[in-house]
């Protein structure tokens, strides 16, 4: 495949109504042959700093470069980190809780800025966003993707430790089940 062919703005995907068999990859049933095309002009890469989110970012940058797409890097701050970092006094987060949250927000901004710089070094137009605090990270990612007209979400799987996964649920599974656009989950 030549460089020009790789940089097309459409990703070929088999049509949803296809027959299983040796010819199914080259001729979709009911479409007169050929493939359905998914235009990709905007890709979202949610990151959390884990090894799998870095791998997903690398895939997202590669896809954005190949399809000349815009990349949106997002990190969502979890509301529970503000709520549980220190005890509440009269239902209001304490000063140390706010300081902990502000430190997490500062770290998240640096992570997003570093990811945007990484994309730029690879010739990809990218922007970043720190969102939240959100009760449900997956819901925040999906809503952000919908509001920004994202065509593809590229997300890492199992970014957090086992305890946090049990506590918060699987973000990648939540995104995959709620998103209105295709989701690519990267290990």
Secondary structure, 3 states (H helix, E strand, C coil): CCHHHHCCCEEEECCCCCCCCCCCCCECCCCCCECEEEECCEEEEECCCCHHHHHHHHHHHHHHHHCCCEEEEEEEEEHHHHHHCCCEECCEECHHHHHHHHHHHHHHHHHHHHHHHHHHHCCCCEEEEEEEEECCHHHHHHHHHHHCCCCEEEEECCCCCHHHHHHHCCHHHHHHHHCCCEEEEEC
